[in-house]
Amino acid sequence: MSSISRPRPTALGNKKITRVCETSPDIDLIPVCLPGPQSISVPAYSPTELTFPPQSPRSPHSPHSPHSPRSPHSPQSYSGQPYLSPSANMTFADSKPCTSPTQSPAATEPPEFRVHIVTWNVGSAVAPDDIASLFGPNVSDGSVDMFVIGLQEVNSMINKRLKDALFSDHWSELCMDTLSPFGYVLVASQRMQGVLLLVFSRFCHLPFLRGIQTQTTRTGLGGYWGNKGGVSARMTVFGHTVCFLNCHLPAHMRNLEQRMEDFESILQQQQFEGGSATGVLDHDVIFWFGDLNFRIEDYDIHVVKCAIDSNKLPLLWERDQLNMAKNTESILDGFMEGLLKFPPTYKFDVGTNTYDTSAKKRKPAWTDRILWRLRRTGSPVPTHNAALQRGLTSGSEARLK
């Protein structure tokens, strides 16, 4: 998600795509020397509607769900599908609406600040030719203010890492090629071996993004190896501190305690410079997502598959390790998540919508998750649950006073 030949993006003319921030420690964004969005002809776009901003790509929402029609754009070469997480509507009292490259100046937008998050364990696969469907139909109309992409298991072989050190990695280039024609600019990028985090913002918001910093925490092999761990990007958005944390936690049913310990270690080790939000949990808004690897306890594989086929997902929610941990682990206090109204995203035979048929007989589970936590807010106002397509969509609104 074979070798790919893609034309370079032309929406910004022949200018090199500008990366406002790669892994620099602290940057205040001032839109100078940046190519501004230009009026472009936007092709018709019709993927699925996603009303809540977070999204995750690895094992997308269950292809077996009768409510999730197969998208022609969905990648079919992965053992898991992209998890399109909720889109979060955040109302910033001091945020200003701005026109998108495809809107007339007279057009007005709602005051919410919309964030669309994608999380995907790509299983070391080659990036596909087209990932536009991951970003939904709102790419072209500018109604999404920020796209955040969290990938896990990006190919990190030595020869691939050397190439990526000299040039942008293929996944980053593909995301830029897809989003830059619509006026989105890469404002933060951080990679730790196979764990990659990209943050894109609408060009018009650049003057209101401040203090961008990134961090990495290794938890593999006792903290010496970066195949597991977390990468984050934090910034101030219209005066409110926001942190995006992409994690890949230990696998297997038996490692629940290790997952919680690694998450706590990531939170403790990730410290930022300056300002009041020095730790992850100090931020006004936190998005925590990735391949968190939580499993479904007690039920055997036959019971789980039967519940999926009969659309009795609430039966599985009750035994989901993350849901149960919220009742006992203080580190999870305040973290919220949309209803799991899609089938488990783990694990499929490569190139199919069939759950694992290998000798390992892996039990389906919601390993790919997107959660959020609000620190300084008014009362969260629930809105609605959007229709599920090839991923999770849920609705929620948070007002930051």
N, C-alpha and C positions, 0 to 999 in steps of 0.2 A: 504494500500500500504504500528478469530480463532487463535489461538495460533500457533506459528511457531517454528519448530525444525530445526536448521541449523547446519551443521558441521562447526567447526572453520576453518578459513583459514589456508592453509598449505603451501602457497608459501614462507613464511618466516620461515619454519620449525616449531618448537614448541615454538618459542619465542613469548612473548607477543607483540601485535601490539604496536608500539611506537607512542605516541602522543607527537609531538615535542612541541606543545603549547596548553594549554587548555584555561584558561582565565587570564593568567599572563599578567602583565602590559607591559613589554618591554623585548623582548628576541632577542638576536642575535644568529642566528642558526649556530652552528658548528657541523658537522656530526660526533660526537664521540659517542661511545656506541650505535650506531644505526645499526640494521641489514641491510646490503646492499642488493640491489636487486639481486636476483639470477636468473639463467637461468631456465625458467620454460616452461612447455608445455602449450601453449595457445590454448584453445578450439576455434573452428570456431565461428566467431561472425558476424552477418549480419543485425543488426538493421539499422535504417535510417542514411543517411549521413547528418552530421550537419557541415556546413562550417564556421559558425560564432560562437565564443565561448559562449556567455551568454545563459543560458537556464532556464526556469522556470517551475516547475511542478504543479500547482494546477489545473487550468482548462486548460488543454493543448489545443492544437489547435483543432479547430472545427472538430469533427468527421464527420460532414456532408459535409465537403469539398470534392469535387470530386478529388482534387489533394492530398488528404491525406489518403492513404490506411490504413486500420486498422492493427496495428502492433500486432502480436501474443503475444508480451511481454507487451503490454500496460495494466496497471492495470485497472480492471473493477469494483472495489468496491467503487469508489468515486463519489461524486456528481459533481466533476470537474475533469479535466484531467491535467496531468503535463504540464507545459508550458516550452518547450525547447527553450530557448532564443538563441540569436545570439552567435556565437563564435567570439571573438574579436582577430584579429591578430595585435599584437603590436610589432613593430620593435624597439628593444633596441640596440643602437649602440655598447654597450659593452657586450652584451650577447653572450654566447658561446654555440654552439650546443653540445648536449651530446647524447649518445646512450641510448636507452631504454632497458629494460630487454629482449626484444624480438628481438633486432636488433644487427647486427654484428658491431664491432668497425669501420668497413670500411664504414658503412652506414652514410650518411650525412643528416642533416635536414635543412629545410629553416631557415633563421635567425629570422623569426617571433616568438613571444612569444604568444602561443595560450591559451586562457582562455575560458573554457566551463562553462556557468552558468545555473543552474536549479532553478526555483522558483515554489513552489507548496503549495497550501493551502490544507492540507490533511484532513481537517474536523474531527479531533480527531480519525480518523480511525487507525486500527492496521496496522503496516507496512507489506507489502506483502512479499512473499518468495523471489521474484526476482525483482530487480530494474535495472538490467544491461542495459535495453533498454533506460533508461534515459540518459545514458552517451554516447550513440552512438558507432559506430564501431571503433572510434579512441582510445578507452580504451586500446586495445591490442597492437596497433602499436606504442604507445608512442608519437604520434604527438601532443597530447594536453599536454601543460605544467602544467596547473592548472585547477582543477575542483572546482567549488564553488557551494554549495547547500544552498538554502534559503527556509526554510519551515515555514508555518504559521499554526496555530491551531493544533499543536502537542498536544496530550492528556496531559493536565496539571492538572488532578484531584489530590487531596491531596495524596492519596495512590500511585498514579503513580509517582508524584514528589519525594516522599520519596524514592521510589525504584531507581529512576534515580539519586538521590543524592548519593546513595551508589554504584551504578553501572552505566555504560554508558547507556544512553537511547537507546531504540531499534533502532531508526532511525540512530543514529550515528554508532552503531555497524554494521548495515546493510550496510551503505555506506563504512565503513572500510573493511568489509568482501568482498565487491565488488571491491574496488579499490586497496587495498594493494597487491593482488597477481600480479598486473601489475607495481609495483614499486612506487606507490603513497603513500605519508605519510601525516597524518593529522597535519597541522601546525598551525591551529587556529580554535577554537571552542567557541561559545558563545550562551547562551540560556537565554531568558527572557520569563518565563511561556511557552506559546505555540509558540513563535517565535524563530527559531533555525537557526544558521549560521555555516556552516562547510567549511573550505578551505583546499584542498588537493593539494600538489605540488609533482612533480617528485622528486625522491630522489636526483638526481644529481644536482638539483638547490638549495639545502639547504644552501651551503656556500654563496650563493648570495642573501639570504633573510635576511633582517635586521629589527630591531626595530618593531617587531610584537606587536601590542596592540589591545585590544578589548574594546568596549563600549556598553552600553545599555541606552535607553531612554524610560521611560514609558509615555504614553499619555492618557491611559484609565482612566476614572473617574477623570479627571482634573490632571492627572499626577501621581496618586496614584496606578494605576492598570496597570499591564503589558500585558493585553490581546491585547492592541494596542500599537504601538510605533515602535522603530527601534533598531536593533543590528548591530554592524559594526565590521570589522576587517581591520586594516591598516598595511602596511609594506612597506619596500623599496625593490624593485625588480630590481636587476642589476643597482642600483643607482637611480631608478625612484620611486617616492612615489605613491602608489596605495591604494585606499580605496574601500572596498566592503560594501555596506549598504543595509540590508534586512529590509523592512518595512511592517507593516500591518496597513493600515490607516482606518479611520472610514467608515462604509458602508452607503448605501442608497443614492439615487439620490440627496436628499435635502442637503446633507452634503458636498458639494463641497468646500465651504469656510472653513469648519472645517478640511478637508483633507489638504488644502494648509497651514492652520495655524499649524497643527500638523507636517507637513514636515519641515516648517520653524523652529519650536521649536526643532525638532530633530537635525537639522543642527546647531542651536545655542548652544545646550547643549552638543553635542558630541565634546569634546576637548581632544587632545592627548598630551602627554608629550614629550618634547625634539624635536629637529629638527625644520625645517622651516614649515612643514605641521602640524600645531596644530589643525586646523579645517578641517572638511570634504572637503570643497570646496578649501582648500589650496593644495590638492594633485594633482599630474600631471595627474593621471587617476582616475576617480570615476565611479564605477558601482552602479547604484541605481535600485533595483528590489524588487519584492515581490507582495503581494496582495494589490495593491494600491487603488483598489475599485472605480476607475473612471467609470462613466456610459455614456450611449448614451442619449443625450437630445432630446426633441421635438417629435421624432417619437414614436408612440405607439408600443406595442409588436407585433402587426400583421405586421406593416410596417417593423420592424426590422427583423422578421423571414422571410418575403418575400424577403428582400434584401439578406439575408444569403442563402436562397434556390436558388435564381437566380444568386448567385455569384456576386452581385453588392455591394461589400464591400466598395468601395470608397464613396458611398452614406452615409455610416455610419461613415467613418473616419471624415467627415466634422462636425459631431455632437458629436464626442467623446470629453468628458470633458477635458481630458489631452491634446489632440491636440489643443483645443481652448484655454486652459489656457496658453500654450506656447506663445501665442501672447499677453497676458496681464500680466502675472506674472513674475516679474523680477527674482524671485528666481529660475525660470526654465531656465534662459538664459544659453545657451551653452549645454544643455542636448539634446542628439540625440537618435533616436530610429529607428530600422529597420521598413520597411513597414509592416503594419498589413495585411499580405497576407493570414492569416488564419482566420477562423470564430471566433467569440467571445468565450472566454473560460469559461464564466459564464452564466448560471448555469445549470447543468444536473441532471436528476433523477439518484439516486444512482444505479450504476451498469449498466447504459445504455448510449447510445449516443443521448438521447432525451432531449431536453431542458425542463426545469422545467414545470411539469404539475400539481403541487400542487395548493392548493387554493390561494396561494400567487401570482402565475403567474409572477414570476420574469422575468423581461425583460433581454434578453441576453446582455452582455457587455464584453469589454476587460478589465477585472479587474486585470488580472495578466500581469505584464509588466516588461521589462528590458530596462533600458536606460543607457547611458554612457556620460561622459563629459571629455573633454581633456583640460588641462590647458596650459602646456608647450609643444607644439607640432609644427610640420610642418603642412602643409595642409593635412587634412584627404584625403585619396585616396579611393574612392568607388571602390569596385571590382564587386561583383555580388550578386544576390539573389539566395540562394540555394532552392532546392525543398522542399516544405513543407510536413512534415509527420504528426506525432501526436503532433506537436509542432511548434513553430515559429523558422524559421532559416532565418537569413539575413546575408549579407556579407558586411564587412567594414574593412578598414585597417587604422591604425593610426601609423604614424612614429614619435617617440620621439627623438628629436635631443639632 
